[in-house]
Amino acid sequence: MNPTQTSKHLTDKQGQLLVRLARETIAARLGLSEAGSKKIPASDLTDPVFQEKRATFVTLKIKKQLRGCIGCLTPSETILEGIQRNAINAALNDPRFPALTGSELEQAEIEISILTNPQKLDYADGNDLLNKLRRDIDGVIIGQGMARATFLPQVWEQLPRTEDFLAHLCIKAGLSPDEWQRGELEVSIYQVQYFHENS
């Protein structure tokens, strides 16, 4: 877990409940009963923090490789609603991957992210943008016209150089990898608190 500034921090116990909920939700959609695991009691999910409207993401990995990641950037639903909806979408509706199978779910590691509200980042040019982004802390949203993309802060682990992070984010948005250098992108940043399954 790598918590950063959020409106309300979740505890490790609350985060692990949400990770279990994501797995349980996917298993139910696939028609599986998770062997050896007990269903989360409804009473465990009544904490008021779970009813906060927050943006959420659910990420699936198999053998450390991305297998699905879907989320929202605006707090339009409760944490519980967002985790369940994004869990199903990450497993079945990520356009980059085929639908997750039951055998893959057994191998998958699930991670959930709770986001702060994005804040516009003002910057003068590419060099200024490089200096203002905080590695391992900031999630970044870029936009230009209809093109838009985001990387969660966890992506810094794979792309620790800010130049590479921004180049890959531009490619994800369908832009030239050096578009960030022109100083014309709309840029917003956010932070996350994230949890993954305990091994």
N, C-alpha and C positions, 0 to 999 in steps of 0.2 A: 504493500500500500504506500502511496505517496501523496498524503493530503497536502493541499495548499489552501490558500485563503478561500473560504466558502461562506455563505450566509449562515449555515449551521453545519458544523462538522458531525458526521455520523461516527459512531463508535465502531470498533472492529467487529463487535458482535452484530450490530445492525447491518454493516456492510456484508458480512458473511451470510446473513439471512437473505439479503437481496441476491447474492450470487447463487444461493440454493434455489431461490424463487425462479431465477432465470433458467437454471437447469431443469427444474421441475416443470416449468411452462413449456420448454421445448420438448421434453419427454412426453408430456401429455398430448401435445399437438401431433407428435409422431406415433401416438398410440402405444407408448411404452410405459411400463411401470419400472421405476428405477430400483433394481434389485438391491436389497440390503440397505435401502435408505427410507427413512420415515418421512411421510408428508409433513410439511411445515404446518403446525397448528395455526389456525386462523388468528388465535389470540396473540401469537407472536408478531403479527403484522399490523397490530392496532396502534403502534407508537405514532403520535401525532407527526413526527418528522417525516414519516412515509407519505403523509398527505400533503406535504409541501409541493407546490408546483415548481419543478426544476427540470432543466434539460438533462437528458441522459443518453448514454451510449452503451451498447453491449458488443463486446468483441469476443470472437471465437478463434482459438489457435489450436493447431494440431502439430505436434513436434516442433513447437516454436514458430511455425509458419502460419500466417494469417489464413483463416478459413471463412471469415465473415465478420463484418463490422457495420452496424447500422445504428443511427441515433438521430437526435434532433438537437438543434442549436437554440431553440426558443422554449421557455418554460410554459408549455401549453397544456400540460397534464401533470398529474401527481407522479411522484417518484415510483410508486407501485405500478401505476398504469404504464408509465414509460418503460420501465424495466421489462414488463411482460410483453408489451407490443414490440419493443426493439429486440428482445430475445428471439421471438418468432421470426421477425424480419431478417435478423442477422443469420439465422439458421437456414431459412427457406427462400428469402427474397433478395439477397445481395446479388446484383446482376453480374458481379465478377466471378461468381462461383455457382456450381450446381447445388441443388437443395441438399442439406445435410442428411445423412442416413443415420439409422439407429446405431450401427456399429461405429460410425465416426463420432457420434455423441459420446460414446464410452471413452474414446481417446481424447476428446476435446477438453481444453482448458478454457474456462469462461472467466471473463473479466468485465466488470461493470464500472462505469464512470459517471460521476455526478458533477455537473458543470455549474460554474458561476455564469452570470449573464455576460455576454460578450460586450466589450467596451471598444469603441473606435480608437485606433492608434494613429495619431497624427505624426507624420514624419516628412522630412524635407526631400530626401533622395535615397537611393539604394544603400549608401554607406550609413546614413542615419538610421535606416531600418535595421541594418545589421547590428548596430549598437544598442538599439532599443529593445530588441527581442531577448527574452531571458530563457536560455537553454534549460531544459528539464522542468520549466515552470509554466511557460506560456503555451497554450493551444492557440493556433493561428487560423484565422479565416481570411481568405483573399477573395476579391471579387473584381470583375471588370466586365461591364455589360451583362450578358447572360451567363458568363463563365463564373463559377464559384466553387470553392473547395475548402476543406479544412483538414488539418492534422491535429490529433490529440497530442498533449504533451508527451505521452509515452513514445511517440514516434522519434523523439530526440535520441532515444536509445539506439535506433538504427541509423539515424542521420545526425550525428553530433555536431557537424560543421554547419553553421547557420546558412552558408551559401548553398550547401547541398540540400538542406531542409527546404529552403525556399524554392530551389530549382525543381525539386520533385513535387512540391506543392503546386507550382505553376503547371507542370506537366499533368498532374491530376485534374486540374481545372481546364485542361485543353489549351493551355497557353504555351508560348515559347518558354523554355527553361530559364531564359535570362530576362523575362518580362519584369521581374521584381526590381531589376537594376534601373529601370526607367523612372521609378518614383510615381507611377500613375495608378497603381493598384489601390483599391479600397482594402484596408487592413483592419481587422479587429482581433483582439486577443481575449482569452478567457483562461481560467484555471480549473483544475479538476481535483476531486478526491476519488481515488480509484481503489478497487478491491479485486483480488483474484482468488481462485480456489486454493485453500491450504492443501499442500501435498502431504 
